[in-house]
Amino acid sequence: MSLFAWPRSPVALAQVPFSEESATKTDLREAIFRYLFKKYDYGPGVKVLCIKPDRPLPESFLRRFADSKLPVIWISDCDNSGPMNSMREKKTGYRALLVSIHVLQFLDGDQAQAEVEVFSDGIAANSNTLTLVRKENRWSVKSDKLTSVS
């Protein structure tokens, strides 16, 4: 395999390290996660928020949520082996909410669209399309369209 060849196996792809990106994109991802944390509050049973961004991000990204009322951790620290395939933190077994960004694209410099999902268990999942706008260097959700629910 050439030193510059793209890895072909899924295992190799999972080991590709993150690459730096603009602060604008990082701020956008943070705004999306914060919006979903607030919108989908599954009550006192949820003790942890697991996030799954659309691409690998540096560990430091989690520090952006230090003020969150619940701990925010990576999806790799969670699994869905609980009752009814519910999300759980691996280390503690606490019930978790999985918040995912599946697709993120810029519509123009100050507008973006994201395909997102919030998953609690096998019967509680929502998929949405968010349109976000940036005003005065701050991202906010302009529209939120529910695309599926279970």
N, C-alpha and C positions, 0 to 999 in steps of 0.2 A: 504494500500500500504506500503510495506516495505521501510524503510529509504534508502536502497541501491538499490531498484528497478529502472530500467530505465523508464523514463516517456514515456507514450504511446501516448498521444495526441499531435498534432502539436503545440498547444498553449503552452504546457509544454516544448516541445523541444525548442521553440523560447525563452524561459526564462532561458535556461541553460546558465550560464555565460561562458565567454571565459576562456581558461586555458593557462598558459604561454607555450611558445614554444621556440625553439632555435632561436638565432639571424640569423642563416643561412636561415631558412624558412621565417622569417620576411623580411630580405633583398631581398629574391627571390620575394616575393609578391610585394614589392616596385618596383623592377626592371620591373616586368610585367606591373604594372599600368603605370609607367613612359614611357615605350616603347609604350603602346597603346595610351596614351595621345598625344604623338608626332606623331604617325602614322595616327591616325584618328582625324585630325583637321577639324571639320565641319564648320569652318569659324566664322566670327564675331557674328553671331546670337546666338551661344552657349556661355552662361555666367557662367555655373557651371558644374563641373564634379562630377557625383554621382558614388560612387564605391560600388561594391558588392563583397566582398571576398568570398572565398570558405568555410570560417568558421568564427565564431565570433572573432573579434580582439579588443584589448583595444582601448579606445578613443585616447590614445596617438599616435596610428598609424597615424592618420591624420596629426600630426605635421611634419611627414616626408615630407609632400608636402607643407610646408610653403612657399617655393620658387616658387611654381607653378604660372604660369601667370593667371590661373583661380582658384577660390575657389574649394577645394575638400571636399565633404561631403558624408555622408553615404546614402545608398539607402533609408533608413527609412525617410530621409528628402526630398525625391522626390516622384513624382507619374507620371503616364502617362495619365493624363486627359486633356492634351492640344489638339489642332487640330491634326487630323490624329494620335491620341494616342501618341503625342510627349511627351518626358520627360520634366518635369518642377520641379523646386525647389518649395516645398510647401509654404514656407514662403514668397517668393518674386514673384513667378510665372515666374521667368526667365527660358528661355529655357536651358535644360541640356542635357548632354550626359551621358548615363549609361554605365559604364565599369565594366564588370563582369568576375570573375574567377570562372568557374564552377567546374573544376577538376584540381588538382595539384598533381603530383606524381614525386617522385625521381626515375630516371633511374639508377643512382649510386650516389656516394657522391658529384660529381661535375657536374652532368647533371640532368636536370629535364624536364618534359613535362607538358604543361598546355593547357586545353581547355578553351577558352575565347570567350567573345562576347562583341561587342560594338553596342549599340542601341541608335538611335536618335528618331525615330518615326516608325510608322507602315510600312513604305516603305524604311527605311534606317537602316539596321542591318547587321552586319558581324560577322560570327563565324570563328575562326581560331584555329589551333593547333600550339602552339609555342614550340620549343625545345630550352632550355637555357643551357648555360655552365658557370661554375664559374672558372675564372682564376684570380689569385692574389687577392682572396677574393672579387671579383666583378662579379656579374651576368650579362650576356648579351645574347641577342637572337641570336642563331645560325641559326635557320630556322623558317620560318613563312609560314604555309600552310593554305590558305583560304579554309574553309570547306563548307561554305554556305554564301549566300548574298541575301538580298531582296531589 
